[in-house]
Amino acid sequence: MTELLDDAQESLRLVRDSAASVVPRDKGPQRARALRCTQPGFDRDLWRAMCELGWPGLRVPEARGGTGLGVAALCAVAEELGGSLAPEPFIAAAAAAQHLVGERLASLLRGDTIVVPAWIERPHALDPVGQTSLRGGKLTGNKCLVAGALGAQAFLVPTREGLALVDRDMPGVTVTAVPLHDGSFVANVVFSGAAAEVLAGDFEATLEECAVANAAYLLGAMETAFETTTAYLTVRKQFGKPIGSFQVLQHRAVDMKVQVELTRAVINEAAAALDEHRGSPGDRRALVSRAKMRAADAAMHIAKEAIQFHGAMGMTDECDIGLYARKIFAVHNDWGSVVAHRQRFAAIELARHD
């Protein structure tokens, strides 16, 4: 048992180190400035490099061409991407890859094409199906806030009749860009009788994994924001002293660090529960929602504190910390809003104690 745990930890370390070498955190702000307000909003060459390392196939079994790693590995990569503000559609593509087969899957894993899920119909809802229908091979419905849509060649769409795969250039598909706070884009996608391919499986389990991965992305962003802020406290002076010597700011910095570590703990617990199928489905959903709530709330708290520590200059274009705050504002509701996860968590806990 000890050897198995050691091997798992070593695999995670190697995955994390690989991610850190491809998207180093100290280069994140520079790259974020270069990519913001551009479409599709990410670097296709870097995305291909990520594909060569097998990242989109982390959750795809080895027999199908992936690496067959667990949710913990997915979170390890997502955390490094968040720490470097990386806008590449890793979580979305890794989600779609689990449901593709044949050349469609091979093309995504090579980086030749990008497929992303289009699942949200209403804000603050966790229902990936909604009213979208697939009848006679024709897809009809509206999906909003689709991450990575502007760079995608196809969409994976949950419907009442099952999963559908539809090409972006198919007649009946309309993609409308939606700008976000950080200069990135999502899109609203309308399907009006678009020809689609039927796929096996459902999206619910994948959605749980993506919610935890989003929490890990937020963890990376808040961790770097915290480190950037504590470094600033040692150089910014008032009354002839570094502001980090002021006790009230030290206490607030400690609270930020506590928030980071608590978030890491609940994410690790949720990822382990999913990987080990621990507890009932309701237990696992509760852990996922707890991780997502904790990460989103903590990230927003740290973003606001970091801006206050930097003063008015924190949100200026020249100040890196503003990039982290904007990224957190932009993605903290991805893969289920905080409101939706809080409502689900409360419902599960209430049912447990009835």
C-alpha positions in Angstrom: 0.0 0.0 0.0 2.8 2.4 0.9 4.5 1.7 -2.4 1.3 2.4 -4.3 0.8 5.7 -2.5 4.5 6.7 -3.2 4.1 5.9 -6.9 0.9 7.9 -7.1 2.6 10.9 -5.4 5.6 10.6 -7.7 3.3 10.5 -10.8 1.5 13.7 -9.5 4.9 15.4 -8.9 6.1 14.6 -12.4 2.8 15.9 -13.9 3.0 19.1 -11.9 6.7 19.7 -12.8 5.9 19.1 -16.4 3.1 21.6 -16.3 5.2 24.2 -14.5 7.9 23.9 -17.1 5.5 24.5 -20.0 3.6 27.4 -18.3 6.0 29.0 -15.8 4.2 31.2 -13.4 6.7 34.1 -13.7 5.9 34.4 -17.4 2.1 34.4 -16.9 1.4 38.1 -16.7 3.5 38.8 -19.8 1.6 36.2 -21.8 -1.8 37.2 -20.4 -1.2 40.8 -21.6 -0.3 39.6 -25.1 -3.3 37.3 -25.5 -6.1 39.3 -24.0 -8.8 40.8 -26.2 -7.7 38.6 -29.1 -9.6 35.7 -30.6 -9.5 32.8 -29.9 -7.7 34.1 -26.9 -5.0 31.4 -26.5 -1.8 30.3 -28.1 -2.4 27.5 -30.6 1.3 26.6 -30.7 1.4 26.2 -27.0 -1.8 24.3 -27.1 -0.2 21.8 -29.5 2.8 21.5 -27.1 0.3 20.7 -24.3 -1.2 18.0 -26.5 2.2 16.5 -27.3 2.6 16.1 -23.5 -0.7 14.2 -23.4 -2.6 16.7 -21.2 -6.0 16.5 -23.0 -5.9 12.7 -22.7 -5.1 12.6 -19.0 -8.5 11.1 -18.2 -8.7 8.9 -21.3 -7.8 5.2 -20.8 -4.4 4.1 -22.2 -6.2 1.6 -24.4 -7.8 4.5 -26.2 -4.7 6.5 -26.6 -4.7 8.5 -23.4 -2.6 8.4 -20.2 -5.3 7.0 -17.9 -4.5 9.1 -14.9 -7.0 10.3 -12.3 -8.8 13.4 -11.3 -5.9 14.4 -9.0 -3.6 14.6 -12.1 -6.2 16.7 -13.9 -6.2 19.1 -10.9 -2.4 19.2 -10.8 -2.2 20.5 -14.3 -5.2 22.9 -13.8 -3.5 24.3 -10.7 -0.3 25.2 -12.6 -2.4 26.7 -15.5 -4.2 28.9 -13.0 -1.0 29.9 -11.4 0.3 31.1 -14.8 -3.0 32.7 -15.9 -3.0 30.2 -18.9 -6.1 30.7 -21.1 -5.8 27.5 -23.1 -9.0 25.3 -23.0 -7.4 22.4 -21.1 -10.3 21.5 -18.8 -12.9 21.7 -21.6 -10.9 19.7 -24.0 -10.0 17.1 -21.4 -13.7 16.8 -20.6 -14.7 16.3 -24.3 -11.9 13.8 -24.9 -13.4 11.3 -22.5 -16.4 11.0 -24.8 -14.8 10.8 -28.2 -13.6 7.8 -30.1 -11.7 6.9 -33.3 -10.2 9.7 -35.4 -12.2 12.4 -33.6 -10.4 11.5 -30.4 -7.0 11.1 -32.1 -7.3 14.5 -33.8 -8.0 16.2 -30.5 -5.2 14.4 -28.7 -2.8 15.4 -31.5 -3.9 19.0 -31.2 -5.2 19.1 -34.8 -8.7 20.0 -33.6 -10.4 21.2 -30.4 -13.7 19.9 -29.1 -15.3 21.6 -26.1 -18.5 20.9 -24.1 -21.5 23.2 -24.6 -23.6 22.4 -21.6 -25.0 25.5 -19.8 -28.5 26.7 -20.7 -29.2 28.8 -17.6 -26.9 30.6 -15.2 -26.8 29.1 -11.7 -27.9 25.7 -12.8 -26.1 22.4 -12.8 -28.4 20.6 -15.3 -26.2 19.8 -18.3 -29.2 18.7 -20.4 -31.9 21.4 -20.1 -34.2 21.7 -23.0 -31.7 20.8 -25.8 -33.0 18.0 -28.0 -31.6 15.6 -30.6 -34.2 14.2 -32.9 -33.5 12.5 -36.2 -29.9 13.5 -36.0 -30.8 17.2 -35.7 -29.7 19.2 -32.7 -31.8 22.1 -31.4 -31.2 24.2 -28.4 -29.2 27.1 -26.8 -26.1 26.9 -24.8 -24.4 29.8 -23.1 -21.0 30.8 -21.8 -19.1 28.0 -23.7 -15.5 28.1 -22.7 -13.0 27.7 -25.5 -15.7 28.0 -28.1 -14.0 30.6 -30.3 -11.1 28.2 -30.9 -13.1 25.0 -31.2 -13.9 23.0 -34.3 -16.7 21.0 -32.7 -19.0 21.0 -29.6 -19.9 18.1 -27.3 -23.6 18.8 -26.3 -25.6 17.0 -23.6 -29.2 16.6 -24.7 -32.4 14.9 -23.4 -31.6 12.1 -25.9 -28.0 11.6 -25.0 -24.7 13.2 -26.0 -24.3 14.9 -29.4 -21.2 16.0 -31.3 -21.7 18.8 -33.8 -19.2 20.6 -36.0 -18.9 24.3 -35.6 -19.1 25.0 -39.3 -22.3 22.9 -39.7 -25.4 24.8 -41.0 -27.6 25.7 -38.1 -24.8 26.5 -35.6 -24.4 30.1 -34.6 -21.5 31.2 -32.3 -21.6 34.7 -30.6 -18.5 35.8 -28.7 -19.0 37.1 -25.1 -16.1 39.1 -23.7 -15.1 38.6 -20.0 -13.5 40.8 -17.4 -10.0 39.6 -18.1 -10.0 40.2 -21.8 -10.8 36.6 -22.6 -13.9 35.3 -24.4 -16.6 32.6 -24.0 -19.5 32.3 -26.4 -23.2 31.7 -26.7 -24.0 28.9 -29.1 -27.4 28.3 -30.8 -28.2 25.0 -32.5 -31.0 25.3 -35.0 -31.6 21.8 -36.4 -27.8 21.3 -36.9 -26.8 17.8 -38.1 -25.1 16.0 -35.2 -23.4 12.7 -34.4 -24.8 10.7 -31.5 -22.3 9.6 -28.8 -22.5 7.1 -26.0 -22.5 8.0 -22.3 -23.7 11.0 -20.3 -22.0 14.2 -19.1 -22.8 14.2 -15.4 -19.7 12.5 -14.1 -17.5 14.6 -16.4 -19.1 17.8 -15.0 -18.1 16.8 -11.5 -14.5 16.3 -12.5 -14.4 19.6 -14.3 -15.8 21.5 -11.3 -13.0 20.1 -9.2 -10.5 21.0 -11.9 -11.8 24.5 -12.0 -11.4 24.8 -8.2 -7.8 23.7 -8.7 -7.3 26.4 -11.4 -8.6 29.0 -9.0 -6.3 27.6 -6.3 -3.3 28.2 -8.6 -4.4 31.7 -9.4 -5.0 32.6 -5.7 -1.7 31.1 -4.7 0.3 33.2 -7.1 -1.8 36.2 -6.2 -0.9 35.6 -2.6 2.8 35.1 -3.3 2.9 38.3 -5.4 1.2 40.2 -2.6 3.5 39.0 0.2 6.5 39.9 -2.0 5.0 43.4 -2.4 4.7 43.8 1.3 8.4 43.6 1.7 9.2 46.4 -0.8 6.4 48.9 -0.4 7.2 51.4 2.4 5.1 53.8 4.5 6.5 55.9 7.4 9.9 54.6 6.5 9.0 50.9 7.0 8.0 48.0 4.8 4.2 47.7 5.1 4.7 44.0 5.8 6.0 45.0 9.2 2.5 46.3 10.2 0.8 43.8 12.4 -2.7 44.3 11.0 -1.4 43.5 7.5 0.5 40.5 8.8 -2.8 39.1 10.3 -4.6 39.6 7.0 -1.8 37.9 5.1 -1.9 34.9 7.5 -5.7 34.7 6.8 -5.0 34.6 3.1 -2.5 31.8 3.5 -5.0 29.9 5.6 -7.6 30.3 2.9 -5.1 28.8 0.3 -4.3 25.8 2.4 -7.9 25.1 3.3 -8.8 25.2 -0.3 -6.0 22.8 -1.2 -7.2 20.3 1.4 -10.9 20.2 0.2 -9.8 20.0 -3.4 -7.5 17.0 -2.7 -10.3 15.3 -0.7 -12.8 15.8 -3.6 -10.4 14.6 -6.2 -9.5 11.5 -4.1 -13.2 10.7 -3.6 -13.8 10.8 -7.3 -10.7 8.7 -8.1 -11.5 6.1 -5.5 -15.3 6.2 -5.9 -15.5 6.8 -2.2 -18.9 7.1 -0.5 -22.2 7.4 -2.3 -22.8 9.5 -5.4 -24.4 12.1 -3.2 -21.4 12.1 -0.9 -19.1 12.7 -3.8 -21.3 15.5 -5.3 -21.3 17.2 -1.9 -17.5 17.1 -1.7 -17.2 18.5 -5.3 -19.6 21.4 -4.4 -17.7 22.1 -1.2 -14.4 22.3 -3.1 -15.9 24.5 -5.7 -17.6 26.8 -3.2 -14.4 27.0 -1.1 -12.2 27.7 -4.0 -14.4 30.4 -5.6 -15.1 32.2 -2.3 -11.4 32.0 -1.2 -10.2 33.2 -4.6 -12.5 36.2 -4.6 -11.4 37.0 -1.0 -7.7 36.8 -1.9 -8.2 38.8 -5.1 -9.9 41.6 -3.2 -7.4 41.6 -0.4 -4.5 41.6 -2.8 -5.9 44.6 -4.6 -6.4 46.5 -1.3 -2.8 45.7 -0.2 -1.5 47.2 -3.5 -3.8 50.2 -3.2 -5.3 52.0 -6.2 -2.5 50.9 -8.4 -3.6 47.3 -8.0 -6.1 47.5 -10.9 -3.9 49.5 -13.2 -2.6 47.9 -16.4 1.0 48.1 -15.2 0.3 46.1 -12.0 0.4 42.3 -12.4 -1.9 41.6 -9.4 -4.8 43.1 -11.4 -4.4 40.4 -14.0 -4.9 37.7 -11.3 -7.9 39.5 -9.9 -9.6 39.8 -13.3 -8.9 36.2 -14.1 -10.5 35.0 -10.8 -13.5 37.3 -11.5 -13.8 35.8 -15.0 -13.6 32.1 -14.2 -14.8 31.6 -10.6 -18.3 30.6 -11.8 -17.1 28.2 -14.5 -18.4 24.6 -14.3 -21.3 25.5 -12.1 -21.6 28.9 -10.3 -21.0 29.3 -6.7 -24.8 29.9 -6.2 -25.6 26.6 -8.0 -23.0 24.6 -6.0 -24.1 26.1 -2.7 -27.7 25.3 -3.4 -26.8 21.7 -4.3 -24.6 21.3 -1.2 -27.3 22.6 1.1 -29.9 20.3 -0.5 -27.6 17.2 0.0 -26.9 18.1 3.6 -30.5 18.8 4.4 -31.5 15.4 2.9 -28.8 13.7 4.9 -30.2 15.0 8.1 -33.9 14.5 7.5 
